[in-house]
Amino acid sequence: MSAPEVRIDVVGQEHAGELLTLRRAAFVSEAQAYGDPNIPPLTQTLDELLTDLESGDVTTLGAWAGHRLVGSVRVQHDPGKATLGRLAVAPDLQGKGVGTQLLLAIPPYLREDTAELWVFTGRDSVHNLALYQKHGYTHQHDQTAGDLTYAYLRKILGEDGSDVEIPGRPSI
């Protein structure tokens, strides 16, 4: 099956409720796999999400199929690097290429000094790890937070020239 046609753009505050709903639906399976209903994507409040969307150091991208928000990814900007998190895809579209489309859409939204991308996911999230590794991320270390252990992966930009000097890269 081919990937659904989606439009990717920055998520604004007007879509905060829909984003919160999407993340909760997408992360239920992760919570079940880890036996922990209190993972951060499921406990974040709407006020916390609105604060995050207002932050100048965060860009949240959304994938829309028509008027429906079907995927999102959060990008935390820091000097020299960006950290991806909360990659979420609507349960009925998981495994159909929406997550890949979101990953491929990130470079134009990075700050010009970004030299590397980091991402973290549950250490036992086999599908997530495979997705990131397929796109050039390599495992660096694991870190335990509470009852969860996260795997941290990194991608150095420019190793193959594809992520360097993107014309029209917006300044965030």
N, C-alpha and C positions, 0 to 999 in steps of 0.2 A: 504494500500500500504506500502511495506517495504521501509526502508530508502535506498537511493542510496549508492552504494559502493564508498567511497571516501578515499583518502590518505591525511593525515594531516601532515603538515610539516611547518617549519618556512618560512615566506615569505621574499625573498631577494629583493634587489633593482632592479634586472632584471625583477621582476614582478610588479613593482610600477604602471605602466600604467594600467595593467589589474586590479590591486587592486583598483585603483582610479575609474575605470569604474564600477567594481562590487559594490563598496560602493554607488556610485551615483545611480545605478539602484535599489539597495536594499532599499535606504532611500527615494526614491521619494514618496512612499506610506505614510511614516511618515510625510514628509513635507506637503503632501496633507491633512492628518488627522488633522494636527495642523494649517493649513492655513499659513505656513511659509516656503517659498522656500530658506530661508537663514540659515537653520540649519547647524551646523559645518561639518557634513559629506558631505554636498553638496557644501560647499564653500571652502574646503581645496584645495590648489593648489598642483600640482605635486611636486614642490620644497619643500613645507611644508611636504608632505608625505615622500619624500626622506630623509629629515632631521629626521623625526620620525623613519624611518626604520634604520637609522644609530645610533640612540640613544642606549647607553648601558643599559638604564633603561626601555626600551620597547622591548617586544617580540610580533611580529604579526604572528599569526598562520593562515595558509590557508588550505582550504579543496579543493582538486582537484578531479574531476571526469574525468579520462583520462588526457588530457592536459588542460582542462578547469578549471579555478579557479571559484568555485561555492559558496565559503563561506570564511569568515575570522572573526577573533576576535583580538582585540588589548589588550595587557596585560601590564599595567604600574607597574613596580616594585618599591616599596618603602620599607624602613625598617619595617619588620614585617607584611607587607600586600602587596596585589596586587589589582589593580583596573582594572576591565574588562570594555571595551567600544567598541563601533562600531561593535558589533556583526552583521554581514551582511551575508545574504544568497540570492543568485540569485532569482529573483522573480518567475521563473518557478519551483523552488525547495522549496520555503517557505512552512513550515508546513509538511515537509516530513522527518524530523529527522536530517538534516545537522547541524542545530544550536545545537542540543543536542550532536551530535558527537563532535563538536568543544568544547563545555563546558566540556565534559568528557575527552578530550585530554589535557586540560590545566595543571593538577597537575604535570606531569613530567618536565614541563618547568618553574616551580616556583623556586624561590630562597629558599635555605634551611631554612631561618629564617621566611618564610611566615607562619603566624598563622591565617590569615583571608583573605577572598576574598570579595571585594566590587564590585558592579556593579550599573550602573545607566541607567535609561531609562525614556522616557516620562511618566509622572504620569498617563496619560490616555491611555497608550499603553497596553491594556488589555492582548493581546497575549504574549507580551514580559514579563510582570509581571508574568503571569501564568507559563511560561517556567522557569523563575528563581526560583519561589517558588516551583515548582515541583522538582527542584534540590537542595533544602535545603537552599535557600536564604530567609532571612526574612526582611521585610520592616523596615527601621530604621528612615528615615525622608525624607521630601521633601525640595527642594531648588529651588528657582526661579532665573533664569538667563535670563534677557531680558524679552521676552514675553513667554518663556517656563518654565514650572515647571517640574523638574526632581524628580523621586522617586529613593532613594538610598537604596539598599538592601545589606545585609551582610551575609556571610557564615563563621562560625568559623570552621577551619580545624581540623580534628581529633575528632570531637564529636562522630562519629561512627567508628573511627579507619581506615576508608577507604582512607583518604587523608594524612596519616602520614607515614614518612620514606619510601618513594617510592624508591626501589632499582634502581640504575642507573639514578637517577635524575640528569640532567646536571646542571653544575654550570653556571649561566648566569651572 
